[in-house]
């Protein structure tokens, strides 16, 4: 799944700080060169310790050999339960707008070179079916272009190749992973 991400939301509890599973998953993301947007969640709790938690996240990143760019992370404070977020722990907006703004500003947009005639290559993460549209795949395009009625093949190392045509395509320019 991390191969499809352009950055990560590192969601950390405002009281407990980073947990052991945070270390494992963050290490994987940092090794892939991804930048983290740190979300200190549950900031509305009376025992919240935002400065302590941010320091612990920084210490964890240093322990995991994060680059200077990765350790210069943006922090957003949030209450998921209340649906509020902000740039300061004591100044939350009435919506999650600051979190979405931070994703747009601090997580790099995907990049790839598309040359006319290149074969389509995409990493499919999920396949679903719809009664009207047929089979649908969620994928990250790494090479080529997608056009309506374009021939395509689904290749899996342990299954026979399946061929078909692209009926429609929807593109999202940002992707990110979220970890607790």
matplotlib code that plots the C-alpha trace (Angstrom):
import matplotlib.pyplot as plt

x = [0.0, 2.9, 3.9, 0.7, 1.3, 2.9, 3.1, 1.7, -0.6, 1.0, -1.8, -0.6, -2.6, -2.2, -1.8, 0.0, 2.3, 3.8, 3.0, 5.2, 3.2, 3.8, 7.6, 7.2, 5.0, 6.8, 10.1, 8.6, 7.3, 10.6, 12.6, 10.4, 11.4, 7.9, 7.2, 5.0, 2.3, 1.9, -1.6, -1.8, -5.3, -7.6, -6.3, -9.5, -8.7, -7.9, -4.6, -3.4, 0.4, 0.9, 4.5, 5.6, 4.0, 5.6, 9.0, 8.5, 7.6, 10.8, 12.9, 11.4, 12.1, 15.7, 16.0, 14.7, 17.4, 14.9, 16.3, 16.5, 13.5, 11.5, 12.3, 11.0, 7.4, 4.2, 2.0, -1.7, -3.7, -7.1, -10.1, -11.4, -14.4, -15.4, -14.4, -12.0, -8.4, -6.0, -2.4, -2.2, -3.4, -5.6, -7.0, -9.0, -11.3, -14.8, -13.9, -11.0, -10.1, -6.6, -5.8, -6.8, -4.9, -1.8, -2.1, -2.3, 0.6, 3.1, 2.5, 4.0, 1.8, 2.5, 4.9, 5.6, 6.5, 3.9, 5.1, 2.6, 2.7, 4.2, 2.6, 0.3, 1.7, -0.3, -0.3, -3.8, -4.6, -8.2, -10.7, -14.4, -17.5, -20.5, -23.7, -23.6, -19.9, -18.5, -15.1, -13.4, -9.9, -8.2, -4.6, -1.6, -0.4, 3.4, 3.8, 1.7, -1.7, -5.3, -8.0, -11.6, -11.9, -8.1, -7.1, -5.7, -4.6, -4.6, -1.4, -0.9, 2.2, 0.1, -3.0, -3.7, -3.6, -7.0, -7.7, -10.4, -11.1, -11.0, -14.7, -14.0, -11.2, -11.3, -8.1, -7.2, -4.0, -3.1, -2.7, -1.5, -1.6, -2.8, -1.4, -2.3]
y = [0.0, 2.4, 2.1, 4.0, 6.8, 10.2, 11.0, 9.8, 11.1, 10.1, 10.1, 10.2, 10.2, 13.5, 11.7, 8.5, 9.7, 7.2, 3.5, 0.5, 0.0, 3.6, 2.9, -0.1, 1.6, 5.0, 3.2, 1.6, 5.0, 6.8, 4.2, 4.8, 8.5, 9.6, 12.8, 12.7, 15.1, 14.6, 14.8, 15.1, 13.7, 13.8, 17.3, 18.0, 15.5, 17.1, 15.2, 16.2, 16.9, 18.2, 19.5, 16.2, 14.2, 16.3, 16.0, 12.2, 12.0, 14.0, 11.7, 8.7, 10.0, 10.7, 7.2, 5.9, 7.9, 10.2, 12.8, 16.5, 17.1, 14.3, 15.6, 19.1, 17.9, 19.9, 19.4, 19.6, 19.4, 17.7, 16.2, 13.5, 13.0, 16.7, 17.0, 20.0, 20.7, 23.6, 24.7, 25.4, 23.0, 25.7, 27.2, 24.6, 25.5, 24.2, 21.8, 19.7, 22.4, 23.0, 19.3, 19.2, 22.5, 21.0, 17.9, 20.1, 22.2, 19.7, 16.4, 16.4, 15.7, 12.5, 12.8, 10.6, 11.0, 10.1, 9.7, 9.1, 5.5, 4.3, 1.1, 1.7, 0.5, 0.8, -0.8, -2.0, -1.9, -2.9, -4.4, -4.2, -4.8, -2.7, -4.0, -1.1, -0.4, -3.9, -4.5, -1.4, -1.1, 1.5, 2.0, 4.2, 5.0, 4.8, 5.0, 5.7, 7.2, 6.0, 6.7, 5.5, 2.3, 1.7, -2.0, -3.1, -6.3, -7.2, -9.2, -11.1, -13.3, -16.2, -15.9, -15.9, -12.6, -11.0, -8.5, -5.9, -2.2, 0.9, 2.1, 5.2, 6.7, 9.0, 10.6, 11.9, 13.9, 13.3, 10.0, 9.4, 6.8, 7.2, 5.3, 5.2]
z = [0.0, 0.7, -2.9, -3.8, -1.3, -1.8, 1.9, 5.2, 7.9, 11.2, 13.6, 17.2, 20.4, 22.3, 25.6, 24.8, 22.0, 19.5, 20.1, 19.1, 15.9, 15.0, 15.0, 12.6, 10.0, 10.2, 9.6, 6.4, 5.2, 5.9, 4.1, 1.0, 1.3, 2.2, 4.2, 7.2, 8.2, 12.0, 13.3, 17.1, 17.7, 20.7, 21.5, 23.4, 26.1, 29.5, 29.8, 26.3, 26.2, 22.7, 23.1, 24.7, 21.9, 19.1, 20.9, 21.0, 17.3, 16.5, 18.7, 17.0, 13.5, 14.5, 15.9, 12.5, 10.6, 8.9, 6.6, 7.5, 5.2, 6.9, 10.4, 9.4, 9.6, 9.7, 12.8, 12.8, 16.1, 15.8, 17.6, 15.3, 17.5, 17.3, 13.6, 14.4, 13.4, 13.7, 13.5, 17.3, 20.0, 21.6, 18.4, 16.5, 13.6, 13.5, 10.7, 9.3, 6.8, 8.3, 7.9, 4.3, 3.6, 5.2, 3.0, -0.1, 1.0, 2.6, 0.7, -2.7, -5.7, -7.6, -10.5, -13.5, -17.1, -19.6, -23.2, -25.9, -26.9, -23.6, -22.3, -19.4, -16.1, -12.9, -9.4, -8.7, -5.0, -5.0, -7.4, -7.0, -9.2, -10.0, -11.6, -14.2, -14.7, -14.3, -12.7, -11.2, -10.1, -7.8, -9.1, -9.1, -12.6, -12.9, -16.7, -19.7, -20.1, -19.7, -22.3, -22.7, -24.8, -24.4, -24.4, -21.0, -19.4, -15.7, -15.0, -11.7, -11.1, -9.9, -12.2, -16.0, -17.7, -18.2, -21.0, -21.5, -22.3, -20.1, -19.8, -17.8, -15.6, -12.6, -11.4, -8.0, -7.8, -4.2, -2.3, 1.2, 3.8, 7.4, 10.4, 14.0]

ax = plt.figure().add_subplot(projection="3d")
ax.plot(x, y, z, "-o")
ax.set_aspect("equal")
plt.show()
